[in-house]
Amino acid sequence: MDINGSVAIVTGAGSGIGQALAWGLADDGARVVAADIDADAVAATAAARAGRIIGQRADASSSTDIEALIALAEKEFGPVDLYAANAGIGCGLGLGIGEAAWDLAFDVNLRAHIRAATLLTPKWVERGRGYFVSVASAAGLLTQLGSPAYSVTKHAAVGFAEWLSITYGDKGIGVSCLCPMGVKTPLLDGLTQSDDPATKVAGSSITAAGDVLQPEAVARITLDAIRAETFLVLPHPQVLDMYRQKGADYDRWIAGMRRYQGVLEEQVKSS
């Protein structure tokens, strides 16, 4: 896909990967509607690239808000060429998080993607082109210790991106699915800086597995993947090795993850 001259929408663009993606798209010649539930944060994202980015407060999981973002982009810039479903949420640890947390995780981490694709795909098929970026996680290929809602919804996001690419790839619609491990974002900071032992274990499982990358580096890798129309985007190459090991011997991989969890729990206790 040619990013220069395109029109893009990026959700969760008030910080982290979403902000870096919005800036990277704008720097590469796109006109961007940046959305975030934090109005002040997304306004700052837009101000940093004034004239190329419009900031809009929006709930990425709301069909009404997604419709409004599409309408804003079309009014200000023209038909939407690319949608980056980046907004994400953790929603707590363990089985006791409750139904409301599960619903929120599914709404933000999965249904937000489905709702956006449902609104945009018919237009893209008619035009013969369009691009969907699903920001999932390595947790969607492997798992996330401690957080069932994050693990399950990120697996589902990867599955939906696969389906979308298979179903519409021959109709001009490109799909990239981003699955990083540790990235310096508020979501990861909330885990690593917590005083709660279980939360610390969840954070350590990410930071101990590989380098923590800056959002700008992840955005640049993602933009290169969009240009090449690559489906699976792995800023941490070792994720592919882990994924292959998982598929080659599932029971061995699960046993290894149990041991890894135990080691991290002992480290947190002794710290």
KEKE-848629 format. One record per residue (C-alpha): x, y, z. Coordinates in steps of 0.05 Angstrom, whole numbers, plus 5000, padded with zeros to 4 digits. Example, Ala and Ser with C-alpha at 12.3 -4.5 7.8 and 13.67 -1.06 7.14 Angstrom:
2
524649105156 527349795143 
This chain:
271
500050005000 502350714984 501851105049 503351775017 496852125001 492551635039 487251775091 487851395157 484351315224 488351085285 484950915351 488350935418 492651485390 493551885453 499851515473 504150915458 503850525393 497550895369 500851575377 507151345343 503151045286 499151685276 505652095274 509051595228 503251585180 503052345178 510552385169 510051905110 504752335075 498152085102 492652515130 490352225196 484452245243 487252055311 482351805363 482851665437 478151635496 482852145529 481152805494 487153185521 492052645501 489552585430 489453335423 496853335440 498052795388 494653225335 498153865356 504953545344 503153455270 498354035260 495254045191 496553295180 492853015240 485953175268 484852935340 478052685362 475552415428 472251745415 470751065446 473950585397 468950035415 462750455399 459650365330 456851075336 463751365351 467050965295 461751215246 463251925270 470751825259 469551565188 464952155174 470152645201 475652345159 471352355096 469253075108 476253345122 480652895079 476652425035 475051675035 478551265088 484150825060 486950545125 484150385194 488850215251 485049875307 490050005362 486050165425 486949625477 485649475550 488148965601 482048875647 485248555707 488147885729 485247205746 478346915741 475247395791 475148005746 467647955735 462947975676 463548735666 471048685657 470348115608 465248505568 469749115567 475748705544 471748395487 468849075467 475449435464 480348885443 475848515394 469048805378 472149475363 475849135306 469648775281 465349405284 470449825245 471449285192 463949195185 463049935171 468950015124 469549365086 463549465040 466350145020 473249855008 470549274966 466749784923 473050204914 477449594904 482349784959 483049895033 487549695091 486149445161 491449435215 489848995275 494149165335 493948515374 499748255416 504647685423 499547465475 494947315417 499846795391 502646555457 499046785521 499447295576 500947055646 495847295696 490747615650 485547145620 481447705587 487548005553 489947325528 483147095503 481347745468 488147825435 487747115409 480947295381 483547925349 488847525312 483547035290 479047595264 484847915226 486447235194 479147145173 478847855145 485147755103 482947075077 475947315060 477547985028 484847945008 483047794936 478348384935 483648914945 483548945021 490148875057 490848665130 496748705177 496548405247 501648705296 503848235352 509348545394 511848335462 514348895508 513249605485 514150225528 506850415536 502350625594 499249925593 506049595606 508050125656 501749985696 504049255703 511349365718 510349945767 504849615808 505849405880 501248805871 505348155867 500847825814 501048455771 508648475778 509047755754 504747935693 509348525678 515748125689 513347575642 513648105586 519948475604 523947845618 522147535551 525648045508 527448775497 522349305513 521749705449 519950435440 513250565406 516650945350 520750325331 514549895330 510750405288 516450425237 516449665230 508849675223 509050215169 514149805130 509549205136 503649615110 507749825049 509749105036 502648855053 505448355103 500348015147 504047815211 508248375240 513248145293 517548715321 520548185368 523047635319 523747125375 516147095380 516146675316 520846175347 516446135409 510346045367 513545485328 515645135392 508545195418 505644875356 510944335353 509544065423 503644405458 504244005523 511644155529 510344895516 504944935570 509444575620 514945075604 510145665614 508245385682 515545345702 516746055676 510846305717 513645965779 520546265770 517546965762 513246875824 519346685865 523247275838 517647755857 517147465927 524547545939 524948255911 
